[in-house]
Amino acid sequence: MEDEAGSLPAKSDFSAWYNDILWRAEIMDVRYPVKGIYVWFPHGFALRRNVYQRLRDLLDADHQETLFPLLIPKHEFMKEAEHIKGFEEEVYWVTHGGTSELDVPLALRPTSETAIYPMYALWIRSHADLPLKLYQVVNTFRYETKHTRPLIRLREITSFKEAHTVHATWEDAERQVEEAVGLYRTFYEQLCVPVIISRRPDWDKFPGADYTIAADTIMPDGRTLQIGTVHHLGDHFSRTFDITYEDASGEQQFAHQTCYGISERSIAAVVSVHGDDRGLVLPPAVAPVQVAIVPIIVGKREEEVLAHAAALEAELKGAGYRTTVDTRAIRPGAKYYYWEMRGVPLRLEVGPRDIDAGTVMAVNRLGDKTAVNRTAIVEEVQAQMEQFRDRLRTRAEEEMAHKITAASAMEEIPAAVRAGVAVVNWCGSEECAERIEKETGAALLGSDIRSRYVEKKGGPCVACGGAGRPALVGRSY
């Protein structure tokens, strides 16, 4: 992978590009001998760690991290009929321990409501115990029958962040839903990934929820990727699992709950939204290596150049930047290719001429070159990182805006969804949603849209002509 030749397929061929970049940039190895289960390379795992640390930092302000078991007894799993119906085709069952058949079959968690809520019923006694806000980052298992794709559609989701909160009233839980939506907005702003927030139609909400709010981004091929969900559960699960509390008057009340999750699809979004024909393009906040220093060896000054590079590395590491010096005995061009493929935000080149001039050549991942002052290198790097981050965010937002098209008639929808998503007016009926899908081949994804790129003004439903409100129509992963 050090060779400058044999680069990625063009990103315009997104499927081929995506499959190639995962191994060329050393994110995931897809060769594990179980369909839909993949292995993180160290570079990819470092990216994962940085992304999820951002998420933890946001949650830890008022949540606590915890860990619940992977195995769920069948009698607990089967308690909630609507919930189970949503997952019954996806559950892996453990039926034996060694050669002995288990008395009670155990499900590998597809999600953790039925593992967590029996414990909540034991822990919560009084209104003083509320609100309870816990989260965990775990692996979950779903027997995915559709086409599997690394980071996007898996049988083992290795990085599922799920938060589960408990509140005294429905309104308290609703406020928590809005807090969670805001937290997800902040999280994706840090990743420079633009999102569209919308409310899923009732037939597509989380099984057992009163309603579901989702965050989607638009991938390079125009398909949407759901990269976060927030569910208002009402008192549905508390009635099933007897999660009650004593209110201030001494009366027993059923609690109200929310849950919300993000998976490694967040990393798929970072890879896909920002990457280009030369490889990954990573936001500075989460890049495993933020600064790669490439010494330019010319003539007899090798030791001087290497010493200068090492001093740069020490200074930047001391300032908190994830920095490395590339001293491999290969051509500078091969080193450039290597670090570009891995998405390093900033490359610093230093050779004899730079030393003599008191400068360092800074090249960001988008190819912008600037000679910066060596004596103020920390400040210079900080400015470079901020400019790069802002440009990355602006570029991603502009690309998303170009993929959103208003459609006022049914015949306008197919062209719009070939490029991205269509924004139509929809009356809210399932019958009209089914007609839209039948006639255009694209599904109604959500309404109550929150995006600066979508006007909130309603109009006639594209299917029936009745009063409608804006809704997203598109193809999704």
C-alpha positions in Angstrom: 0.0 0.0 0.0 3.0 2.3 -0.1 2.9 2.4 -3.9 1.6 5.7 -5.5 -0.1 3.6 -8.3 -3.1 1.5 -8.0 -5.3 4.1 -6.3 -8.9 3.9 -5.3 -11.8 3.6 -7.8 -13.4 7.0 -8.4 -15.8 8.0 -5.7 -18.4 8.4 -8.4 -18.5 4.6 -8.4 -19.5 4.7 -4.7 -20.0 1.0 -4.0 -16.6 0.1 -5.4 -15.0 3.1 -3.8 -16.5 2.3 -0.4 -15.5 -1.4 -0.4 -11.9 -0.5 -1.5 -11.3 2.3 0.9 -12.1 0.2 4.0 -9.1 -2.1 3.4 -6.8 0.4 1.7 -7.2 2.9 4.5 -7.1 0.1 7.0 -10.5 0.6 8.6 -12.0 -2.9 8.5 -11.0 -6.3 7.2 -14.0 -8.0 5.5 -12.4 -11.4 5.2 -13.6 -12.8 8.5 -15.2 -16.2 7.7 -18.7 -15.3 8.9 -21.0 -13.3 6.7 -21.8 -9.8 8.0 -19.1 -9.9 10.7 -15.9 -7.9 10.2 -12.6 -7.1 12.0 -11.4 -3.6 12.9 -7.8 -2.8 11.8 -5.9 -0.8 14.5 -6.2 2.4 12.4 -9.9 1.9 12.1 -10.3 1.1 15.7 -8.4 4.2 16.7 -10.9 6.2 14.6 -13.7 4.4 16.3 -12.2 5.1 19.8 -11.9 8.9 19.0 -15.5 9.1 17.6 -17.0 7.3 20.6 -15.0 9.4 23.0 -16.7 12.4 21.6 -20.0 10.8 22.1 -19.1 9.7 25.7 -18.0 13.3 26.5 -21.4 14.6 25.5 -23.3 12.0 27.3 -21.3 12.0 30.5 -22.5 15.6 31.3 -25.7 14.1 32.7 -25.7 10.3 31.9 -23.8 7.5 33.5 -22.2 4.7 31.6 -23.0 1.2 32.5 -22.9 -2.4 31.1 -25.8 -4.9 30.9 -25.4 -8.6 29.9 -25.3 -9.8 26.3 -27.6 -12.8 27.0 -31.3 -12.3 27.5 -33.6 -15.1 28.9 -36.3 -16.0 26.5 -39.1 -15.4 29.0 -37.9 -11.8 29.5 -37.3 -11.3 25.8 -40.8 -12.5 24.9 -42.7 -10.3 27.3 -43.3 -7.4 25.0 -45.1 -8.7 22.0 -45.0 -5.6 19.7 -41.3 -5.1 20.4 -40.5 -8.7 19.7 -42.5 -8.8 16.5 -40.1 -6.1 15.3 -37.1 -8.3 15.9 -38.3 -11.9 15.7 -36.7 -12.6 12.3 -33.3 -11.2 13.5 -32.6 -12.9 16.8 -29.8 -15.3 17.4 -30.6 -17.9 20.0 -28.2 -19.7 22.3 -29.8 -23.1 23.0 -26.9 -25.2 24.4 -24.1 -24.8 26.9 -21.5 -27.2 25.7 -23.4 -30.4 24.9 -26.2 -29.7 27.4 -29.5 -28.2 26.2 -30.3 -25.0 28.2 -33.5 -25.0 30.4 -34.1 -21.5 29.1 -33.0 -20.4 25.6 -31.0 -17.2 25.6 -31.1 -14.4 23.0 -28.1 -12.5 21.9 -29.3 -8.9 22.4 -30.5 -7.3 19.1 -31.1 -4.3 21.4 -31.2 -4.1 25.2 -34.7 -3.0 26.3 -35.6 -6.5 27.6 -32.2 -6.9 29.3 -32.3 -3.5 31.0 -35.9 -2.9 32.0 -36.3 -5.9 34.4 -33.4 -4.3 36.4 -35.0 -0.8 36.2 -38.1 -2.3 37.8 -35.9 -3.4 40.8 -33.9 -0.2 41.0 -36.7 2.5 40.8 -38.9 2.9 43.8 -39.6 6.7 44.3 -39.9 9.9 42.3 -36.5 10.7 44.0 -34.9 8.0 41.8 -35.9 9.9 38.7 -34.8 10.8 36.1 -32.5 7.9 35.6 -30.2 8.3 32.6 -27.9 5.4 31.7 -26.0 4.4 28.5 -23.8 1.7 27.3 -21.6 1.0 24.3 -21.9 -2.7 23.4 -22.1 -5.2 20.6 -25.5 -6.3 19.4 -26.4 -9.1 17.1 -29.1 -9.2 14.3 -29.5 -11.9 11.7 -29.5 -9.4 8.9 -31.1 -11.0 5.8 -30.6 -8.1 3.4 -27.3 -7.4 1.6 -24.7 -6.9 4.4 -22.2 -4.0 4.1 -19.4 -3.2 6.5 -20.3 -0.5 9.1 -23.7 -0.1 7.5 -25.6 -3.3 7.6 -24.1 -6.0 9.9 -24.9 -9.1 11.8 -22.6 -8.0 14.7 -23.0 -4.3 15.4 -19.7 -3.9 17.4 -20.3 -0.3 18.5 -23.9 0.3 19.5 -24.3 3.2 21.9 -27.7 2.9 23.5 -29.1 5.3 26.2 -32.1 4.4 28.3 -33.8 7.0 30.4 -36.7 6.9 32.9 -38.9 9.9 33.8 -41.9 10.7 35.9 -44.2 12.0 33.2 -44.7 11.8 29.4 -43.7 15.4 29.1 -40.5 14.9 31.0 -39.7 12.1 28.6 -40.5 14.3 25.6 -38.1 16.9 26.9 -35.4 14.2 27.1 -36.1 13.3 23.4 -35.4 16.9 22.5 -32.2 16.9 24.6 -31.1 13.8 22.8 -31.8 15.2 19.4 -29.7 18.3 20.4 -26.9 16.1 21.6 -26.9 14.2 18.3 -26.8 17.4 16.4 -23.7 18.5 18.4 -22.1 15.2 17.9 -22.4 15.2 14.1 -21.3 18.9 14.0 -18.1 17.8 15.6 -17.7 15.1 12.9 -18.6 17.8 10.2 -21.4 15.5 9.0 -24.6 17.3 8.1 -27.9 15.6 9.2 -31.6 15.9 8.5 -33.8 15.3 11.5 -37.3 14.0 10.9 -40.1 12.0 12.6 -40.5 8.5 11.2 -44.0 7.5 10.1 -45.9 5.3 12.6 -45.4 2.2 10.6 -41.6 2.7 10.6 -41.1 3.7 14.3 -39.2 1.7 16.8 -41.3 -1.3 17.9 -43.1 -0.3 21.1 -42.4 3.4 20.8 -44.9 6.2 20.9 -42.8 7.9 18.2 -39.3 7.9 16.7 -37.1 10.8 15.7 -34.3 10.0 13.3 -31.1 11.6 12.0 -30.2 10.9 8.4 -27.3 11.9 6.2 -27.2 11.6 2.4 -24.5 9.4 1.0 -22.5 10.1 -2.1 -24.8 7.8 -4.2 -27.9 9.8 -3.1 -29.2 7.1 -0.7 -29.9 8.2 2.9 -28.2 6.6 5.9 -29.9 6.6 9.2 -27.2 7.5 11.7 -29.1 8.1 14.9 -32.6 7.4 16.4 -34.4 8.7 19.4 -37.5 7.0 20.7 -40.2 8.2 23.1 -41.4 4.9 24.7 -44.2 6.4 26.8 -45.3 4.0 29.5 -45.4 1.1 27.1 -42.4 -0.8 28.5 -42.9 0.3 32.1 -46.3 -1.4 32.1 -44.8 -4.6 30.6 -41.9 -4.7 33.1 -43.7 -3.1 36.0 -41.4 0.0 36.3 -43.3 2.1 38.8 -42.4 4.8 41.3 -44.1 6.4 44.3 -45.0 10.0 43.5 -45.0 12.9 46.0 -48.5 12.0 47.1 -47.6 8.4 47.9 -49.4 7.0 44.8 -47.8 4.4 42.5 -47.3 5.6 39.0 -45.9 4.0 35.8 -42.7 5.6 34.6 -42.2 7.0 31.1 -39.1 6.2 29.1 -36.9 7.1 26.2 -34.1 5.3 24.4 -31.7 6.4 21.7 -28.9 4.9 19.8 -26.0 5.5 17.5 -23.9 2.7 15.9 -20.8 2.5 13.8 -22.9 3.9 10.9 -21.6 7.2 12.3 -18.1 6.1 11.2 -19.5 5.0 7.8 -20.9 8.5 7.4 -17.5 10.1 8.2 -15.8 7.8 5.7 -18.4 8.3 3.0 -19.3 12.0 3.3 -15.8 13.3 3.5 -13.6 10.8 1.6 -12.4 11.5 -1.9 -10.6 9.8 -4.8 -7.4 9.7 -2.8 -8.8 8.1 0.3 -10.1 9.1 3.7 -10.6 12.8 4.7 -10.9 12.9 8.5 -12.1 15.7 10.7 -9.2 16.8 13.1 -11.3 16.0 16.2 -11.3 12.2 15.5 -8.4 11.5 13.1 -6.1 8.8 14.7 -3.1 10.8 13.4 -3.7 14.6 13.2 -0.2 15.6 11.9 2.2 13.6 9.8 5.7 15.0 9.6 7.6 14.0 6.4 11.3 14.8 6.5 12.7 15.7 3.1 16.3 14.3 3.0 18.6 16.2 0.6 22.4 15.9 0.5 24.4 15.6 3.7 22.0 17.2 6.1 20.0 14.1 6.9 20.7 14.1 10.6 19.9 17.8 10.9 16.6 17.3 9.1 15.6 14.3 11.2 16.5 16.1 14.4 14.4 19.1 13.3 11.5 16.7 12.5 11.8 15.0 15.9 11.8 18.4 17.6 8.6 19.4 15.7 7.0 16.1 16.8 7.8 16.6 20.4 6.5 20.2 20.4 3.2 19.2 18.8 2.7 16.2 20.9 3.3 18.4 23.9 0.5 20.6 22.7 -1.8 17.7 22.5 -1.7 16.8 18.8 -1.6 13.2 17.7 1.6 13.5 15.7 4.0 11.1 14.0 7.3 11.4 12.0 7.5 9.2 8.9 11.2 8.1 8.8 10.6 5.1 6.5 13.2 4.6 3.7 10.7 5.2 0.9 10.1 8.1 -1.5 8.4 11.2 -0.1 5.6 10.7 -2.7 4.9 7.3 -1.4 4.6 8.8 2.1 2.2 11.5 0.9 0.0 8.8 -0.7 0.1 6.7 2.5 -1.0 9.5 4.8 -3.6 10.9 2.3 -5.2 7.5 2.1 -5.5 7.4 5.9 -7.1 10.8 6.0 -4.5 12.7 8.0 -5.7 16.3 8.2 -2.3 18.0 8.1 1.1 17.0 6.6 4.2 19.0 7.6 7.1 18.8 5.2 10.6 19.8 6.5 13.8 19.9 4.5 17.1 21.9 4.4 15.5 24.8 2.6 12.7 25.0 5.2 15.2 24.9 8.1 17.2 27.7 6.5 14.1 29.8 6.0 12.7 29.2 9.4 9.5 27.7 7.9 7.6 24.4 7.6 5.5 23.5 4.6 2.0 22.7 5.8 -0.3 20.7 3.4 -3.8 19.9 4.5 -5.7 16.8 3.3 -7.6 18.8 0.7 -4.3 19.9 -0.9 -3.9 23.4 0.3 -0.2 24.4 0.8 1.1 27.1 3.1 4.6 27.9 4.4 4.2 28.5 8.1 6.4 30.0 10.8 8.5 27.4 12.6 8.8 29.4 15.8 5.0 29.6 16.1 4.3 26.1 15.0 1.7 25.3 17.6 -0.4 28.4 16.8 0.1 27.8 13.1 -1.1 24.2 13.4 -4.1 25.2 15.4 -5.1 27.8 12.8 -4.6 25.2 10.0 -6.8 22.7 11.8 -9.6 25.1 12.4 -9.5 26.3 8.8 -9.5 22.7 7.6 -12.4 21.7 9.9 -14.5 24.7 8.8 -13.8 24.0 5.1 -14.7 20.3 5.6 -18.0 21.2 7.3 -18.9 23.8 4.6 -18.0 21.4 1.8 -20.2 18.6 3.3 -23.1 21.0 3.9 -23.0 22.3 0.3 -22.9 18.7 -1.0 -26.0 17.8 1.0 -27.8 20.9 -0.1 -27.3 19.9 -3.7 -28.8 16.5 -3.0 -32.1 17.9 -1.7 -34.8 18.7 -4.3 -38.3 20.0 -3.8 -40.9 18.0 -5.8 -44.4 19.3 -6.2 -45.7 16.5 -8.4 -45.4 12.7 -8.4 -43.6 12.7 -11.8 -40.8 15.0 -10.3 -39.9 12.5 -7.6 -37.9 9.9 -9.5 -35.3 12.3 -10.8 -35.0 13.9 -7.4 -34.3 10.7 -5.6 -31.7 9.6 -8.2 -29.6 12.5 -7.0 -30.6 12.4 -3.3 -33.9 13.0 -1.6 -37.1 14.7 -2.6 -39.0 17.0 -0.3 -42.7 16.6 -1.0 -45.9 17.6 0.7 -47.7 14.7 2.2 -51.1 14.4 4.0 -49.9 11.9 6.6 -51.8 8.9 5.4 -50.2 5.5 4.9 -52.3 5.0 1.8 -50.6 8.0 0.1 -47.2 6.9 1.3 -47.8 3.5 -0.3 -48.9 5.2 -3.5 -45.7 7.3 -3.6 -43.6 4.3 -3.2 -45.5 2.2 -5.8 -45.3 4.9 -8.4 -41.8 6.2 -7.8 -39.9 3.3 -6.3 -38.8 5.6 -3.3 -40.1 5.4 0.2 -41.5 8.1 2.5 -38.8 8.4 5.2 -40.1 11.0 7.6 -42.0 14.3 8.2 -41.7 17.2 10.7 -38.3 17.9 9.0 -35.7 19.9 10.8 -33.1 21.1 8.3 -32.2 24.6 7.2 -32.2 23.2 3.6 -36.0 22.4 3.8 -38.7 24.9 3.8 -41.4 24.2 6.5 -44.2 25.6 4.3 -46.9 23.0 3.5 -49.0 22.5 0.4 -51.1 20.0 -1.5 -50.2 16.3 -0.9 -48.4 15.0 -4.0 -50.5 11.8 -3.9 -54.1 13.0 -3.1 -54.0 16.8 -3.3 -55.2 17.2 0.3 -53.5 19.4 2.9 -50.0 18.3 3.3 -46.8 19.1 5.2 -43.1 18.6 4.1 -41.8 15.0 4.1 -38.7 13.3 2.9 -38.9 10.7 0.1 -35.8 8.7 -0.9 -33.9 5.5 -1.1 -32.2 4.3 2.1 -29.6 1.8 3.2 
